[in-house]
Amino acid sequence: MKKLFLPWLVFAASSSFAWDIPGHMLVAQVANPRLNTNAVAHLEKFGSQLQYNSHHYNPVNIAGWADQVKHAHGVPEAGHFGDWHFIDLGYPDGHLDLLTNPPSLKIVGGDLVSALKHCVDFVKTHKDHDNVISSEAVAVALIVHLVGDIHQPLHCSDHYYDHAHVEPGHRRTKASESDGGGNAIKITNFPEPQGYTNLHAFWDAAYKASRGVLTSTITLEKDLDSFGTSPNDANITKAAAAILKSPPPAGANLTPDFDAWALETHALGSSEAYGKLSGNVETSPRKLTYAYVKNAHQITQKQLCLAGYRLAALLNELYPAH
């Protein structure tokens, strides 16, 4: 796989991101040339309406807005939508009641599938019965971001077991706690200075990760600058070209069925993210093997590309060509 050399991201990494922000921007970049002109115009308009500190957004970096405000203070929507980025479908059993009987959607509480359904409904009807979305710009920015999230295997998978730590907001049962989608499984050969120290964070960045056969340290390619990137920039164009080497198979289902997408991603989380861990899944801390890192890299590249294709299909449906 060809490596990407990109300028450093201006934000610190966080273990609670689903994909890091450059990964989310790559989803939007894959989608961008597949959008009709009406959909692009709406993304441009809504990006200009959103602001983070002194920055506004474009059709690519709008994909990072939901993570930026989630961790912010003193800006519109600061701290909102925290639980909207994941759904804790269990490993090894499914806990599929989260799809059939989801928690109430609130400004902070809820789940990824319910959030996507609500945002799409808001765009179609401009009605917000749950009183959680302030504008169409917010709904669309969330859609662009959350379509990426629903394709990250550890944002649709959660391992339930007795453990002292669980990521805030993730589902618990009386008999057990969860690992917070891999947040509680510490990884010792992931580069700590960048904040990547657990299994969940590794899968956020696996699309740009590699590990040598002889050296155990996992390394990451350098990142895109969130507010210095627009759709025509050479760096993101090059990065997207690498992702597009792993396109969806011919006939892949691009229909916006969020329950089906979550189940599909959960299957990857179960079989690959958890299922290919060596020894006891609960072992922490641990080192990730060369084979595990290589497999995760390939899977996440494919997932980013699939998310971009599906995002384009969804936005073209919401904003059809005139």
C-alpha positions as CSV (number, residue, x, y, z in Angstrom):
1,M,0.0,0.0,0.0
2,K,1.4,3.4,-1.0
3,K,2.2,5.6,2.0
4,L,0.9,9.2,2.3
5,F,3.0,12.1,3.5
6,L,0.7,15.0,4.5
7,P,1.2,18.0,6.8
8,W,0.5,17.6,10.5
9,L,-3.1,18.0,11.7
10,V,-3.5,21.0,13.9
11,F,-5.7,19.2,16.5
12,A,-4.5,16.7,19.1
13,A,-5.8,13.2,18.6
14,S,-8.6,11.9,20.9
15,S,-9.4,8.3,21.8
16,S,-13.1,9.2,21.5
17,F,-13.0,10.2,17.8
18,A,-14.4,7.8,15.3
19,W,-11.8,8.0,12.6
20,D,-9.6,11.0,13.3
21,I,-10.6,14.2,11.6
22,P,-8.4,13.6,8.5
23,G,-10.2,10.3,8.1
24,H,-13.5,12.0,8.2
25,M,-12.3,14.5,5.6
26,L,-11.2,11.7,3.4
27,V,-14.8,10.3,3.5
28,A,-16.0,13.7,2.3
29,Q,-13.3,13.9,-0.3
30,V,-14.3,10.5,-1.8
31,A,-17.9,11.7,-1.8
32,N,-17.2,15.1,-3.3
33,P,-16.7,14.3,-7.0
34,R,-19.7,12.0,-6.9
35,L,-22.1,14.7,-5.7
36,N,-24.4,16.6,-8.1
37,T,-24.0,20.4,-8.3
38,N,-27.0,21.0,-6.0
39,A,-25.6,18.8,-3.2
40,V,-22.2,20.5,-3.5
41,A,-23.9,24.0,-3.4
42,H,-25.7,23.0,-0.2
43,L,-22.5,21.7,1.4
44,E,-20.8,25.0,0.6
45,K,-23.7,27.1,1.9
46,F,-24.0,25.1,5.2
47,G,-20.2,25.1,5.7
48,S,-20.1,28.9,5.5
49,Q,-22.9,29.0,8.1
50,L,-20.9,27.0,10.7
51,Q,-18.1,28.4,12.7
52,Y,-15.5,27.0,15.1
53,N,-13.6,29.8,16.8
54,S,-12.7,32.0,13.8
55,H,-12.9,29.3,11.2
56,H,-15.7,28.4,8.7
57,Y,-16.0,25.2,6.7
58,N,-16.0,23.9,3.2
59,P,-17.5,20.6,1.7
60,V,-14.5,18.6,2.9
61,N,-13.5,19.9,6.3
62,I,-17.2,20.2,7.4
63,A,-16.7,16.4,8.1
64,G,-14.7,17.3,11.2
65,W,-17.2,19.8,12.8
66,A,-19.0,17.3,14.9
67,D,-15.8,16.1,16.7
68,Q,-14.5,19.6,17.1
69,V,-17.6,21.0,18.9
70,K,-18.0,17.8,20.9
71,H,-14.7,18.6,22.7
72,A,-15.1,22.4,22.7
73,H,-16.2,25.0,25.1
74,G,-17.7,28.4,24.5
75,V,-18.8,27.8,20.9
76,P,-22.2,27.0,19.5
77,E,-23.2,23.3,20.1
78,A,-20.2,22.9,22.4
79,G,-20.3,19.5,24.1
80,H,-23.3,18.4,22.1
81,F,-24.0,15.0,20.4
82,G,-21.4,13.0,22.4
83,D,-23.3,9.7,22.3
84,W,-24.4,10.2,18.7
85,H,-21.1,8.9,17.4
86,F,-21.4,5.2,18.3
87,I,-23.8,2.3,18.9
88,D,-22.8,-0.4,21.4
89,L,-23.8,-3.6,19.5
90,G,-22.2,-6.2,21.6
91,Y,-19.4,-8.7,21.1
92,P,-19.6,-11.7,21.3
93,D,-23.4,-11.5,21.5
94,G,-25.3,-8.8,19.6
95,H,-27.3,-6.7,22.0
96,L,-29.4,-5.9,19.0
97,D,-32.1,-4.4,21.3
98,L,-30.2,-1.2,20.8
99,L,-31.6,-1.2,17.2
100,T,-35.1,-2.3,18.1
101,N,-35.4,-0.4,21.3
102,P,-33.0,2.5,21.2
103,P,-32.4,5.1,24.0
104,S,-34.1,8.5,23.7
105,L,-32.3,10.9,21.5
106,K,-31.1,13.9,23.4
107,I,-28.6,16.7,22.9
108,V,-26.0,14.5,24.5
109,G,-27.6,11.1,24.8
110,G,-28.7,8.7,22.1
111,D,-26.9,6.5,19.5
112,L,-25.4,6.6,16.1
113,V,-28.3,4.9,14.1
114,S,-31.0,7.0,15.8
115,A,-29.0,10.2,15.2
116,L,-28.6,9.5,11.5
117,K,-32.3,8.8,11.1
118,H,-33.2,12.0,13.0
119,C,-30.8,14.2,11.0
120,V,-32.0,12.8,7.6
121,D,-35.6,13.3,8.8
122,F,-34.8,16.9,9.8
123,V,-33.4,17.7,6.4
124,K,-36.5,16.3,4.7
125,T,-39.2,17.8,7.0
126,H,-37.5,20.6,8.8
127,K,-39.2,19.3,12.0
128,D,-37.3,18.4,15.2
129,H,-39.6,16.6,17.5
130,D,-36.8,15.9,19.9
131,N,-35.6,19.5,20.0
132,V,-31.9,18.6,19.5
133,I,-30.9,20.2,16.2
134,S,-30.8,23.9,15.8
135,S,-30.5,24.2,12.0
136,E,-30.2,22.4,8.7
137,A,-26.5,23.3,8.5
138,V,-26.0,21.4,11.8
139,A,-28.0,18.4,10.6
140,V,-26.0,18.2,7.4
141,A,-22.7,18.6,9.1
142,L,-23.7,15.7,11.4
143,I,-24.8,13.5,8.5
144,V,-21.4,14.0,6.8
145,H,-19.6,13.1,10.0
146,L,-21.8,10.3,11.2
147,V,-21.9,8.4,7.9
148,G,-18.1,8.1,8.5
149,D,-18.6,7.0,12.0
150,I,-21.0,4.2,11.2
151,H,-18.3,2.6,9.0
152,Q,-15.7,2.4,11.8
153,P,-15.8,-1.1,13.2
154,L,-15.4,-0.2,16.9
155,H,-18.1,2.5,16.7
156,C,-20.6,-0.3,16.1
157,S,-19.1,-2.9,18.4
158,D,-18.6,-3.2,22.2
159,H,-17.2,-6.0,24.3
160,Y,-19.0,-6.6,27.6
161,Y,-17.0,-7.8,30.5
162,D,-16.2,-6.9,34.1
163,H,-13.8,-3.9,33.9
164,A,-13.0,-0.9,36.0
165,H,-13.1,1.5,33.1
166,V,-15.8,2.2,30.5
167,E,-15.9,5.2,28.2
168,P,-18.6,7.6,29.5
169,G,-21.9,7.2,27.7
170,H,-21.4,3.6,26.6
171,R,-23.9,1.0,27.5
172,R,-23.6,-1.2,30.6
173,T,-25.5,-4.1,32.0
174,K,-26.0,-5.0,35.7
175,A,-23.9,-8.1,35.2
176,S,-21.0,-6.5,33.3
177,E,-19.4,-3.4,32.0
178,S,-18.0,-2.8,28.5
179,D,-14.6,-1.9,27.2
180,G,-16.1,1.2,25.6
181,G,-15.6,0.1,22.0
182,G,-12.0,-0.9,22.7
183,N,-11.1,2.3,24.8
184,A,-10.3,0.1,27.8
185,I,-7.8,-2.1,25.9
186,K,-4.5,-0.4,26.1
187,I,-2.0,-0.8,23.3
188,T,1.7,-0.6,24.2
189,N,3.2,-0.3,20.8
190,F,1.1,2.6,19.6
191,P,2.8,6.0,19.6
192,E,1.8,7.7,22.9
193,P,3.0,11.3,22.0
194,Q,0.1,11.5,19.5
195,G,-2.4,10.2,22.0
196,Y,-3.0,6.9,20.4
197,T,-2.9,4.5,23.3
198,N,-5.8,2.1,23.0
199,L,-7.5,-0.3,20.6
200,H,-10.3,2.1,19.7
201,A,-7.9,4.9,18.9
202,F,-5.8,2.5,16.8
203,W,-8.9,1.6,14.6
204,D,-9.6,5.4,14.3
205,A,-6.2,5.7,12.6
206,A,-5.6,2.2,11.2
207,Y,-6.1,3.5,7.6
208,K,-2.7,5.3,7.8
209,A,-1.0,2.9,10.3
210,S,1.8,0.4,9.6
211,R,4.1,-1.8,11.6
212,G,7.4,-3.4,10.5
213,V,7.9,-7.1,10.7
214,L,11.0,-6.8,12.9
215,T,10.2,-3.6,14.8
216,S,7.0,-3.6,17.0
217,T,6.3,0.1,16.9
218,I,3.2,1.1,15.0
219,T,3.8,4.3,12.9
220,L,1.3,6.7,11.3
221,E,1.5,8.8,8.2
222,K,1.3,12.6,8.7
223,D,-2.0,14.3,8.6
224,L,-4.1,16.8,6.8
225,D,-4.5,20.3,8.3
226,S,-8.2,20.6,9.1
227,F,-8.7,24.3,8.3
228,G,-6.0,24.5,5.7
229,T,-7.6,21.8,3.4
230,S,-10.2,22.3,0.6
231,P,-11.5,19.9,-2.0
232,N,-8.9,20.8,-4.6
233,D,-5.8,20.7,-2.4
234,A,-3.1,18.4,-3.7
235,N,-2.5,16.6,-0.4
236,I,-6.1,15.5,0.2
237,T,-6.5,14.6,-3.5
238,K,-3.4,12.3,-3.2
239,A,-4.7,10.8,0.0
240,A,-8.2,10.2,-1.5
241,A,-6.6,8.5,-4.5
242,A,-4.9,6.0,-2.2
243,I,-8.3,5.3,-0.5
244,L,-10.0,4.9,-3.9
245,K,-7.7,1.9,-4.6
246,S,-10.0,0.0,-2.4
247,P,-13.4,0.8,-3.9
248,P,-16.7,-0.9,-3.0
249,P,-17.4,-4.0,-5.0
250,A,-19.6,-3.7,-8.1
251,G,-23.2,-3.8,-7.0
252,A,-22.5,-2.7,-3.4
253,N,-25.6,-1.5,-1.6
254,L,-25.4,2.3,-1.3
255,T,-29.0,2.7,-0.1
256,P,-29.2,4.6,3.2
257,D,-30.3,1.8,5.4
258,F,-28.6,2.7,8.7
259,D,-29.6,-0.4,10.6
260,A,-28.1,-2.5,7.9
261,W,-24.9,-0.4,7.8
262,A,-24.5,-0.7,11.5
263,L,-25.0,-4.5,11.5
264,E,-22.5,-4.8,8.6
265,T,-19.9,-2.7,10.4
266,H,-20.6,-4.6,13.7
267,A,-19.8,-7.8,11.9
268,L,-16.4,-6.4,11.0
269,G,-15.9,-5.2,14.6
270,S,-16.7,-8.7,15.8
271,S,-14.7,-10.7,13.3
272,E,-11.7,-8.4,12.8
273,A,-11.3,-5.8,15.5
274,Y,-12.0,-8.2,18.4
275,G,-12.0,-11.5,16.7
276,K,-8.4,-11.3,15.4
277,L,-6.9,-10.2,18.7
278,S,-4.4,-12.8,20.0
279,G,-5.3,-14.7,23.1
280,N,-7.9,-13.4,25.5
281,V,-9.8,-10.4,24.1
282,E,-9.7,-8.8,27.6
283,T,-5.9,-8.8,27.8
284,S,-4.7,-5.2,28.5
285,P,-2.2,-3.8,28.0
286,R,-1.1,-5.7,24.8
287,K,0.9,-5.3,21.6
288,L,-0.7,-5.5,18.2
289,T,0.9,-8.0,15.8
290,Y,2.2,-7.2,12.3
291,A,-0.6,-9.3,10.8
292,Y,-3.3,-7.5,12.9
293,V,-2.1,-4.0,11.9
294,K,-1.9,-4.9,8.2
295,N,-5.4,-6.4,8.2
296,A,-6.8,-3.4,10.1
297,H,-5.2,-1.1,7.6
298,Q,-6.7,-2.8,4.6
299,I,-10.2,-3.0,6.2
300,T,-10.3,0.7,7.3
301,Q,-9.1,1.8,3.8
302,K,-12.1,-0.1,2.3
303,Q,-14.5,1.3,5.0
304,L,-13.5,4.9,4.3
305,C,-14.1,4.5,0.6
306,L,-17.4,2.7,1.1
307,A,-18.5,5.5,3.5
308,G,-17.6,8.1,0.9
309,Y,-19.7,6.4,-1.8
310,R,-22.6,6.0,0.6
311,L,-22.4,9.6,1.7
312,A,-22.5,10.8,-1.9
313,A,-25.6,8.7,-2.6
314,L,-27.3,10.0,0.5
315,L,-26.6,13.7,-0.1
316,N,-27.7,13.3,-3.8
317,E,-30.9,11.9,-2.5
318,L,-31.5,14.7,0.0
319,Y,-30.5,17.4,-2.5
320,P,-31.3,16.0,-6.0
321,A,-30.1,17.7,-9.2
322,H,-32.4,20.3,-10.6
